[in-house]
Structures are given as C-alpha cells and as structure tokens.
C-alpha cells in the first residue's frame, strides 16, 4: 500500500475552521476506490498543526492526485496554511493496520 503522512501548519485564524475547509475533500477521498483510510488528527503540542494519515492501494494514488476534488482542495487549503506541508510518502506491505505486539489489551 501507499502510506502517507502529511503535517499541515495552519494559520491561527483558520485552525478551528480547518475541519470544515477540508470536509468535502475528506468525504470525496474516503469514497474513492482504493482508498484504505484518510484520517485527520490535531497535534496536542501545537494546536495549529493538523496531521493527515492516509493510505491507498498501490494502483489508486494516481487517480487520487488527478481527481477534481484533490485539485480543488489544493486551491482551497493554501489560503489557510503558514508554510508548505511536510510529507512522508512510502510504499509498505499490507492493506490494514497491524496489532501492536508489545501492548496487548485483553
């Protein structure tokens, strides 16, 4: 799978509106064939930083980046950003989360 993590530094005046700004993009991406997950989190150390963890089947990433909703999101999000987002994009084995062996809840 293609595994991606992106950190977005958001302008303080956009921080509380970020989920609304990205809602259509999120919904459209989650409905794409080949999307495995697309999950937003907010940093507890920096309330102006959102982290996106996403994954796609190997053959689905190009369609995602070339989609109309992706192109629109790039235009919509730039106004709310302090800096260029930081990204990790890699290919890993599997298509789902594994259980953590070091910490088992029974």
N, C-alpha and C positions, 0 to 999 in steps of 0.2 A: 504494500500500500504506500501511497504518498502521504507522508506525515508532515504537517506544517504547524508551526507556532509563530504567531506574529504579535509583537508588542506595539501598541498604539499610545503615544503620548498625546493626550487631548487637552486643548485649551480649557482653563478652569470654567469659563462661561459655557462650555459645551459638555462638561463632564456628566451632569445629570440628564442631559438630552441625548447622550450617545446611544443608549439602547433604542430610543425612538428613531434616531437618524439611521441606524443600521437594521431596523426591524424588517423592512421589505427585502433587503439583501440577504439577511439571515434566513427568512422563510423560503425565499426562492432557491437559495443554495441547498438548504436541507431537503428540498423536494427534487433535486437533480438526481438522475440515475447515476449511480456510482459514488454518491456522497455517503460516507460512513458516519461522520459526525461533524458538527460545526458548532462549537461551544464557546461562549464568551464568559470571562471572569474579570473581576476587578482586583487590582493589586491592593493588599492590605497595608503595604508600606507607602504607596503613592496613589492616592485616590483619583489622580488624573491619568492613571495608566490602566488601559484595558488590555487583556490578553486573550487572543483567539487561538483555540486549539482545534485543528480541522484535519480530516483525513478523507482520502478518496481512493477508490480502486485505481490501479495503475493506469488504466486507459481512460479515466474520467477527468483528469486535470486540465487537459487542453480545452475540452468543451466548457469547463467551468470558467477559465480565464477568458475565453472568447464569447461568453454569454452576454446578452444585453444587460442583465442585472449586475454582473460584475463590472462592466464598463461604466454603468450609471453610478454604482457605489464608489468607484474611484473618483468620480467627479463630485459626488456628494460629500464624501468624507474629508477631502483635502482641506476644506474650509475650517474644519474643527480641529486640525492637527497642529501641534507645536513643531514637530520635526518628522522627517521621513521614518515610517515604521521600520522596526528591526525584525528580521525574519530568519527562521531556520526552516529549510525545506529539504527533506531527505526521503529516500525510499527505504522501507523496512519490511521485514517479513510479517505476515499475518493480515487479518482484516478486522480485529477486535482487540479490546483491552485484555490483558492477562491479569490473573490474580497475583497479588504480592505475596510471595512465599515467606518473607521474613515477618509478616504480621497477619495472622490468621484470626478471624472473628468467627466464633462458633455459636 
